[in-house]
Amino acid sequence: MKRSLILILLLFIANLSLSQITQVRGVVIDSITGSPLPYVKVKSINGTAGTLTDTSGHYTLLLKNAATDTIEFSSVGYISQRITVTPEIPNEVNIFLVPNVKSFDVVEIIAGENPAFEILRKVKEHKKYNDPYQLEAYECEVYNKMQFDVNKLGDNFEERKAFNKMKVVNDYVDYDSTVGAKYIPILLTESISDYYFKSAPVQIKEEIKANRITGVDYMQLEKFTGDMHQNVNVYDNYIELFNKEFMSPIADGGKLFYKYYLQDNDTIDGVVCYHLKFVPKRKGDAVFDGDIWIADSSYAVKQIIADIPNNVNLNYVSDLHVEQYYSEVEPGVWMLVDEQMKGYFDLFNDFKKKKLLGATVHKHTSRKDFVINQPKDFNFYVADVVLSDSAKVQDESYWEEHRHNELSQEEQGVIEMVDSLKNNKRFKFYENLTYMAYTGFWRTGPIEIGSIYSLYNKNTVEGHRLMLALRTSNKFSTKVEINAFGIYGFGDQDFKYGGSLRWKIRNAPREMFRIGYRRRIEQLGLAPSIGEIGNSFTTLFSLGPLDKLTMVEKGSVSLEKDWRFDMRTFHSVEWKKFTPLGTSDYSRIDLSTGDTNKISNITSFEVRNQIMFTKEEKFLNGQFDRVSLGSKYPIISLTHTWGIKDVIGSEYDFHRLDFVYDHRPRVGMFGRIQYSIYAGKVFGQVPYPFLNIHPGNQTLYLQLTTFNLMRYYEFISDEWVGINFEHRLQGFIMDRIPLIKKAKLRLVYNAKMIVGRYNNKHNEELLLPTYSYRLQYPYYEVGAGIENIFKFIRVDAVWRLSYRDHIDSNGNQVRNFGVFFTFKTDF
């Protein structure tokens, strides 16, 4: 979602002078109580304009089409009204809506108790019957439609020189009365899919039969246009939105966080319903504000209308409005049949600067043709999302026949506009600029040039160094990618190089073959989160010289494969040659003379096999790369590496096992917890570069998965066990502190530990360097920090609790305390 927002803000800018507008404003009031009515729908009859009343019942509606002279006011539980307005002049229309009163069945009320509580208890008792995920199985057809708009374009938008060459979009700029500014729709997705669910064990599958994405062509969003990655279940105690867990209004512990008010009874689709209004007990809690209607006989949810309060500790989200409608598709079986969501996003939503760009996302999902409790065989569900071969090539006649509801004139305009922009040079420039910000590469037809993130670096061997990389783009092939790079160091005046070829054998399940070779200088034991030595962060925020370096020559062949059920594997064959550079010490004792000799290089040939169990892990996919979105279940990895002697000059026989258990348990409103337990062991006698060089950090840039106060090469082990733990409270504590809560700062704390052993037998291959140590007892670090500073900075204070008297290679005492920062943005 964060990358999509950045994409929207950068890609599409346009202008238009407003046509004549009819303004209608006023207030909607309950005719009996005289109270203002929030969230009443106000829409034009002949046009597409519409809005909702705010919490005080007020509304403003701007009708662009002068021929539209009738507007309708409607709200569940009230009789709708239509009013004629005068075109092209301001209209003030105040409406008194009349309740549509029906009778209730008898509900037992305990004296002194909120009458809503008895209904909530009944809802809880009936969850096992009404929650769709408690069924043995169900299936249905799902139609999903999403539209993305750029809003707050500004009144002088058409005068901006940077965008005056994209006048084709002028016909599609409109006015949003909710934000009071111009907007333009720029992205539309549609999908039609068959959705399957089975319990015991839970298995979900979605077959996307038709898919269309207008506006983005370099991220594989097809899987995310279906229903699986967007499903919200009000019966869950917590609903995850924007990487934060919101408590459902019918959660088991809802009374601790919500206030409930029983309203007058309503009848919806002939079903008599209890109407409950819910509001947060405390400002800032991750809860909703809205109304819910409960069927009086079954205590099933019939309808819910909810908003996220504007004081919740969220970034970039100005407003989110959700409406869900349920229907009894079979006797006693209630299913969500229609869902509408509308979200407003701003780069700086805490500041009332209307000139800043924002985005609006509309989502409409409908479901029909339900089949209940007819489970299919286990093997049917093994692939979670299946994209039909014909899904992306369905013609317009297919969409007209099969989509559940027609496209509006505005939605149709998105398709026409983007088709018109495909050959616009200015549009292509902004598209390439956004792509470079995301990937580091600039697209030039079939070739991409980069990477801006590793263009320059500096170390003690190469001095100032420059790196240029080239790779083929999707225009060259969506199956094969060829990558090459060259590095030149002005200090050693040596040219390094490398290249690789990736062949995507299959999309779903994913299969990727790779072959490559590279010759470049590396820092062994550098954390993957820092990146290779070419990453600019290792220079910009370094606390000391990169001097313990190694020239690595590496050839490899690998295969990555996703299996059809919660498992993926990696297989590789690698040849590696290490040559010490800088202050790296490769020394060996000659057993016949007792002399210590410098070793020029060491070589190994390794076969590596890794298996990962990844239940419900989600990814954001590119054509070749993908980013894991994690899973609520543990991700388990087991890797075996076999070093084989006398193959292409290899010198060592050994085996190595690595185990990783990574988990992000759901803790509801208490924030997010992530912990990793890892262990490993090397069997055999090998030089220390092939052991576990525990990753350290000699920069000011915070590393979340490594030891920030440990130096490079400080500890080396041949067997080890470690744990990383982090708890991000996401405002749970600081939102309760006056004044501070306005800044929306968030507390985070963490702890890390590693224990290991080193067997002296490895000294026969290479002596342990004088700047390296054995772990005699555990190494500990703890930290605490503040994140969300200016919405993208995190600062941590870190304490080293053991080995505090160590001396580094320059004779200085190691740091036992440090302050680190990182750039990290989140909703």
N, C-alpha and C positions, 0 to 999 in steps of 0.2 A: 504494500500500500504506500509506503514512503517513496519508493522509486517511481510508482505510478504518479504520485502527486508532483514530484520534481519534473517528470516527463511532461505532464500537462502544463505546468507553469512555463516551461521553456519552449515548447514546440509551437504552440498555436497562439498567435496574437493577430487581431484584425480590427477594422474600424467601420463605423457607419453613423451617419446622421440620423437621429430618430425621426420616424414618421409621426404624423399627428397621433396623439395619445389621449385617451379618455381616462381620467383619474376618478376612481370611486373609493371613498374611504368612509369609515364609520365604526360603530360598535354593535356587537350582537349580545342580546340580553335574554335571560330566562324570563318568560312572560309571567310566571307565577312567583318566583322568589325575587326577581329583580336583580339577580346576580349576573355579572358578565360571564360569557361562555367562552372558554378557551378551546382551541383546536377545531373550530367549526370550519368546514370546507366552504370556500367562496370561489366559484368558478363561472366562467362565461359559458353560455349555452352554445353559441355558434363558433366560438374560437377555442384556443388552447390555453389561454391565460387562467391561472388559478393560484390561490394562496390559502393560508390558514389564519384564523385569528390568533393573536398572541395570548399570553396568560391573563391579560386584563380585558380580553374580548375585542380588542381593536384590530382593524385590518386596513390594508391599503392595496388596491388592485389597479393595475395599469393595463388598459385594453388598447393594444396597438391597432387593431382593425376597427375602423370607425363604424363598420356595419354591425358590429357586435353590440347589441343594445339591451340584452337580457342577461342577468346574472342569477345564480342559484345559491341559496344558503342551505346547507344540510349537515346534520350531525346525528349520530346514532342515539335513538331515544327521543328524537324531536321530529315534528312534522316539517318537511322541507318547504321552503318558500322561494318564489321567483319574483324578481323585481325588474322593471324596465327602467333603464337609465338613458340620459340624454347624451348623445355622442359629442366628443370634442370639447366638452366643458367639464369643469370639476363637479362631481356629484357627491353629496353627503347622504349616506343611506344608513340609518340606524334601524336594526331589526329586532323584533321580539319574537323568539321562537317558542312555539307551544309544545310542551312535553306530550309524547305519545304514551299515555298512561295505561298500563295493564296490571292485572292482579298477580300477586305472588302466591305460591304454596306456603304453608306454615313453616317457619324456621324457629327453632327453639333458641331463645335468648336468655343467657344467665344474667341475673340481676347484677348491675354494676360493671358488666363486661361490655367492651366494644362489640356491637352486634356483628361487625365484620369478621370477628375472630372465629365464630362458629362456622361461618361459611368457609373460611380458610382451612379449618380443621377438616371439614368435609372434602375440600379439594385435595388435601394431603392424603386422606384415606383412600380416595379414588384415583390417585396418580397411577397406581399399578394397572388400572383398567383404561385410563384415558391417555397416558403417555404413548405415542406411537412406537417408541423404541422398546416398549414392554411387550409388543406383539411378537408372535413367533416369526412372522415374516410379513413383508408387504412390498408391493411394487407399484409404480405409477409413471405416467409421462409428465415431464417437467419442461416448461418453457421459461427461459431466463432472458431478461433484457436489461442491459445496463447502458446508461448514457452518462458521459463525463462532459462537464462544461467548464470553461474558464470564465470567471466573473470578475467584477470590479475593474473593468477595463478603463474606466475614466472617461470624462466628458470630452477631453481633448485627444482621445485615442487616435482619431483619424489624422492628427497632425504629426505623429511620430514618424520620423524619416526612416527609422529602422524597419518599419513594416508597411510602408506605403506602396510596396511592389507586390502586395498580396491582396489586391482589391477584389479578387474573386470571392473573398469571404464576406464582403460588405452585405450581401443579401441575406446573410444568416445571423447577423448580430441582432440581439433582442434585449429586452429590459426585464430584470428580475426585481419585482417589488419587495421581495423579502430582504435582499441586501441593498436595494435602492441604487442599483448600478447596472451598466451594460454587461452582457455576457454573450458567449458564443459556444454552442455545442460543438465538440471537436472529436469525440470518440463514441462509437456505438458498438456494442456487442450483442449478439443474439445466439441462443443455442436451444436446441430441442434434444432431449435425452430421455432414455429409459432408466429409471432409478430403482435399485433393488436393495432391500435390507433384510437381514436374517439375524436372529439372536441365537445365543447358546451354541457356539461362540458367536460374538458379534462379527458379522461380515457385511460389507457394503460394496456395491458395484454400481458404476454408472456408465452407460453406453451412450456416447454423444453421437446422435444421428445426423445432426446438422449444426454447423457452426459458422459464424461470420463475425469478423473483427474488422472494423473500419477505423484506421488511424494509426495503428502500430504494426510494424512488420518485422522487428528484430527480436522480440521476446515471444516465446511460445506460451501465449496466454490461453490457448484453447481449453486446456483442462480446467482452468479457473473460471471459465464462463458457464460451466455446468452448475449443479446443485451441491455436489459433495463438499466443496471448499467454502461454501457460503451458508451452510445450514445452521439455523438458530432454533434451538428448542427451548421454549419457555418453561417446560417442565423440569429442565435441569436446574439445580440449585444456583449454578453460576453460568453466565453466558459470556464467552470470550469475545470482546470487541476491541480492536486497536491495541492488541497485545496487553489488554487489561481485563480482569474478570469482574463483571458486574453481577450483583446479586439479583436473581429473578424476583419479581414481586410476589410469586407464590412459592418461594424457597422455604424450606423447613424452618429456618431461623429468621424468616422475614420480619417478624414482629420486633426484633431487636434493632432493625435499621429502617423500617418503614412506619409511617402513620397511615392508617386505613380509615376511610370514611364510606359508610354504606349510603348509596344514593337511592333515588326512586327506581322502581322496577322498570325494565324495558322488555320489549319483544323484538327479536331479530330473526327474520326469516321464519316467523311463526313459532319460535322457541322463546319461552319466558326465561328471562335471565336476571340474575342478581348483578347489580352494577356497583362496583367498588372503585373508588378513587384512591390512589396511593401517591404519597409524597415522601421525600427523605426526612428522617428524623434529625439528621445533622448535615450541615452544609459540607460538601467536599467528599462525602462517601460515594463509592462507586455503585450507585443504585440508579433507578429510573424514576420518572415522574409521569403519571398518566392515569389511564382508566382501563379496567378489565371487566369483561362481562362473562359470567359463569352460568352455564345452563342449569336451571333449578332442579332438574330431576337427576341428571347424571353427574353434576358438579364438574363437567368438562369445560375447558376454556372455549368460549364461542368467539370472542373477539378481544383484541388488546390493542390499545393505542398508547404509545410511550415515547418519551423524549429523554435524552441525557441532560441533566441539569447543567447550566452553564458554569457552575462553580466546581465541577469535578476536575481533578488534577489531570487534564489532558492537554497535549500540545496539538496545534494545527486544526483541531476540531471545534468549529464554532457552534454547530448544532447537528443533532441527528434525530430524525423523526422516523418511527417504525409503526407500521400497522399490519396486523396479522388477523386473518379470518379463517375460522375453522368450520368444518361441516361434518355431519354424521353420515359418512359414506356407506356404512352398513349399520344395522342395529347395534348400538353400543360401541361403535368404532368411530372415533373423532379424528379427523386428519386436517392438517394445515393445507388449505386449498388456494389461498391467495395471500401474497405478502408484498408490501410496498415499503421501501426505505428511501429516505432522502437525507443526504449528509452534506454539510457545508464545511469547507476546509479553507483555512487561511494560514499563510506563512507566519504571521504574527497576530494570532487571533486575540491576544490580550490587549492589543493597542488599537484604539479606534481610528485607524488610518484607512479610510475608505479607498484611498488611491492604490493600496497594495493589492496585487493580484491574489485571487483565491480560486477555488474550484468547487464545483457542485457535482455530486454523484447521485444519480437516480437509479434505483433497482426495482424491478417488478418481476415477481415470480408467480407463476400459476401452475397448479397440479391437477391432473384429472386421470380418468381411467384407472382407478385403484383396483388392485387385486390383493386380497387380504388372506394371510395365513396359508399360503401355498409356496413353501420354501423349495428352492431348487437344490441340486446336489452341491456338495462342498466345493468341488472343483470349479463350479460355475463362477464363484465369487473371487477367485484367486487374483485376478487383475482388477485393481480398484477403479481406474478410469480408463475406458477404452474409447479411442477416437476412431470412428468409422473412416474407411478409406475415402468414402464419398462425402464425408461431413463438410469439407471445405469447398466442395465444387457444386453444391446444390444450387439450382438456378432460382430465379425470382418466382417462377410459378410454384415451385415447391414451398417456398416461404409463405406465399399468399394462401396456399391451401392448408398448411399445417400449423402456422403460428397461432397461438391461442387468442391473441388480440392484435388488431391492426396497428401498424406504425402510425404515429401522429405525423402531421405535416413537418414538424420540427425534426423528428427522428429521421424521416426520409431525407430531409435537407442535409443531415450529417453525411450521409452516403454520397450525395451529389457534390457536396463541398470538397470532401477529401479526394474524390475522383478527379475533381478539377485541379487540385493542388499538386497532384503527383508529379507534374512536369514544371512546377514553379521553382525557379532557382533559389529565391529567397527562402521558401519553405524548406527546400532540401538542405540549405545551409544550417538553419536552426535545428533540423532533424539530426544532421551530422554532429553539430555542436553538443547536443544532448547525449548522443551516443558516445562521444569521446569522454564526456564527464562521467558516464556510467562505466565504460570499459577501459578508458585510457587510449583508445585507438581512433584514428580518423579514417573514414571510409572514402576510398577513391575507386569506385567501380568494383572490380573483382579483387582489389588489394586494399588492406587496411594497414596504416602506418602508426607506430606507437613505440613505447607507451609513455605517456606524459608522466606517469608515476615512477618510472625508473630511468628517465633520460639522463640524470646526472647523479653521481655519487663520488665519494672520496674515501680512500683508505691508505694505509702506510705503504703498501706495495705498489698499487697502481697510481697513487696520487689522484689527481683529478681524472675522472673517467666518464666517458659518454657511451650510451647504449642506444642502438636503433633496432627495432623489431618490425618485421613484416609478416603478415599472415593473409591468407585468402579469406574473402568475405562470403556471405551467403549467395551473392550473385555469381561467384565462381562455382560453388557447389554447396548443397545442404547436406551432403553425405560425407564429403572429404574436406579436411582442413589441413593446409600446409603452413608451417610456421618456421621462421628463421630469424636469427638475431646476430648482431655483431657488436663487440665491445672493444673499445680502444682506451688503454690507460696511458696518460701522458707521462707518468712516472716510470713505469717499466717498459714503455714503448712496445708493448706486446698486444697482438690482436687475438681476441677470444671469439668464439663463435659456437653456434649450435643450430639445430633444426629438428623438426619432428613432423610426423604425419599422423593425423587422427582420422579414422574411418568409422562413421556411425553405422554399424551393421543394422541396427533396429531401433525404432523410437520407443515402442511400448511392447513388452518390457525393454528397458534400455540395454543396449549392448554397444560397447565402444572399444575399438582396437587402436593401439597406439604403438608407434616405433619412433625412436629418437636417439640423437647423440648430441652431447654438448661438452665443451671445454671452457671452463670458467672458474674464477676464484670464488670460494665460498667460505663462510664462517660456520664451522661445524658446531652443532649444539644451539644454533640460533632458533628461537621459537618460531613455529609456522605463522603465528599471529603478527610477528614483525615482518616476515617475508624474507626473501633472499637478500644477500648483501647488496643487490642492486636497488633495493627499495630506498627511496630518498629519506625516509624517516630515520634510518640508521646513521645518516650523516647530520641531518638538521638538528636532531635532539640528542646527539651522542654526548656522553659524559667522559669519554676517553677514546683513544685511538683504536680503530679496528686493526689489530696487529697479529693476532693468532690465526692466520689464514691458511687456506689449503687450496692448491690447484686441483680441481676435481675434473677428471675425464670420465664420462659416464655414457654407456650405451645401454638401451633398454627396449624391451618388447613387453607390452602389457595388454590385458583384456579386462574390461570392467563389465559386469553383467548384473542386471536386476532380475531376480527370480519372481515368479508370479505371486508369491505370498510372503510378504514381510521379511524378505531376505535379499541381500546382494553380496556379490563376491568380487574380489580383485585378485588377479593373477599376473605376476610379472617375472621376467628374467632380466637380471642386471649384471653388467660388468663395470667395475669401478676401479679407478687408479687414483690414489691420493699422493700428492707431492707437497711437503710442508713449505710454507712461505712465511715471511715476517719472523716473528718470535716463536712460531710453532716448533716444537721439539720432538723429533722422531729419533730416539737414541736407543741402542740395543747393546747389551753386554756380550762380548765374544767369549763364550764359555771356555774356549781353549786357551785364551791369553789373559782373560779378565779385563781386557780393554773395553772402553765405552766408545762405540762407533756411531756416527751419524748415518741414518738410513735415508736414501734418496727418495724412495717411494714405496708404497705398499699396494697390493692388488687383490681384489676379491671377485668371485663370481657367485651370484646369489639367486636363488629361486624363492619367491615370496608368494604366499597364499593367504588371503584375508577373507574372513566371512563376517558379515554384519547382520544382526537381527534388528529390524527397524520397523516395528509395527506402527502403521499410520503416519510414517514420516512424510512430510509434504515438501515439495521443491518448487522453486521458481526456475523454469527452464529456459535456456537459450538453445540455439541449435546444437551447440557442443558442450557448453558449460552449464552448470546449474548451481543454485544456491539453496541450501537446506533451510527450510522454515521450522524444523524441529518436529517434535512429537510429544504428546502428553505421556507417552509410555517410555520406559527405559530403552536406550539404544546400546546394544552390546556388540563389541568387536573382539575378535580373536585372530591374531596374525602369527603365522609360522614362517620364519626365514631360515633357509638352508644354504650355508656357505659350502661350496664344493671346491676342493683343491685340484690343481693341475688342469684347469679348464681356462684356456686363453691366458695363461700365465698366472692364474690365481694361486695364492700361497696358503690358504687356510681352510680347514674343515671345522664347521661349527653349526650349531642350531640356536635359534633365538625365538622365544615366545613372548608375545605382547598381548595383554588383556586390558580392555577399557570398558567401563560401565558408566554411561552418562545418562542422567535423569533430570527432568524438569517437572517435579511433582506440582500438581495444582493445589494452591493454598488459598484460593479465593481472594477475599479482600485484603489479605495480609501481604500481597505483593507477589513476587516471583522468586522461586528458589531454583538454583541449578547446582548440582554437585557431580563430580566425576571421581570414580575410584579406578585406579590403574595399577598394573603390576607387570613385571617382566623378569626374564632370566635368560642369560646367555650360557649355553652348554658348549664347552670346548675351550681351547686356548687361543686367544686372538689379541691383536694389538688394541690399544685403548680407543682409537677412532671408530672401531666396530662395536664398542660397548655402548652403554647409555651415558652420553654426556648430558647431564641434566641441564635443561635450558635455563639460561640466565637472562639478565637484561641490564645493559649498561647505557641506557638512554633515559630521558625524562618522560618518555611516552609510556603510559601505563599498559601493561600486558595482563590480560584477564586470565590467561591459562598457564602462565609461567611464573617463576619466582623473580620478583622485581628487584630485590636486593641481593640476589645471587649473581656473581660475576660469571662471565663466559669461562668455561672449562674449570670452574671452581670445584665441582664434585663429579666424580665418575664412578659408576657402579656396574657390576655384572649381574646383580639381582636387586630388585627394588619393589617397593609398594608406596603409593602416594595417594593423596586425596586433595581435591580442590572443592571449596564450598563458597557459595556466594548467595546472599539474600538481598534482593532489591525491594525495598519496602514501597516504592511507587507512591510516596506521599502519605502512607498510612499513619505515620506518627506526625510528620511535619505539617500536615494539613490541619492538625488540631492545635497548632501553636499560633496565637494571634499575631498578626503582622507578617510573620514568616510565610504563612500559607498563601499570601497574595503572590509571592514570588514563585510559587509552585516548585520549590526545591524538593529533592527526594533523597532520602537517606539510603546508603548501601553499606554493607559490611561483608568481610570475607575472611577466610582462613585457609592456609595451605600447609601441607606437611609432606615430607618425603623421607623414607628410611631405606637404606640400601647397604650392600656389602661389596667389597672388592677383593678378589682372590689374587694373591701374589704370583700365582703361576703365569698370569698375563705379562708380568715384567720380563719374562724370557723372550717375548715377542717385541715389545717396546716398553721402555721404562715409563712409569707414570711421571708426567712432567712435574717439576718443582712447584709450579703454580697451581697444581691440582691436588685434591684431597680425597681421602676415603670418608664415607659416612660412618662414623663410629656410633652415632646415636641420631635420632631424628633431627631434621632441619625444619624449623617452623617460621612462618610469616603470618601476620595478621594485619588487616587494614580496615579502615573506615573512611567513607567519603561522602561527598555531595555530588549528585548528578542533576542534570536539567538546568545547569547554569546557562542562562541565555538560550536555553532549549537544546544546546548541542555540546556543551562542555561538561566533563566530569573530572573532579579533582579528588584524589585519594591520598591519605596519609598512611604509610606502611611502616611497620615495625618488624625488625628481625629479632627473633627470640632465642636463637641458638647460634653457636659458632661466631659469637660477637667479637672474638679476639683475633680473627683471621687477618693475615696480611696479604695484600695483593702483590702482583709481580713487580711493582714499582716500590715496594717497601712501605706502602701506605695502609693504614687500617681500613678494613672494609666499612661501608656505610651500614649503620644499624637502624637508621631512620631516613626516610625520604618522602618527598611529596611529588606525586606524578599526576599527569593529566592525560586525557584522551578525548578525541572528538567522537561523541556518541549521541545520536538523535533517536528519539522514540516518541510514539504517541503518548 
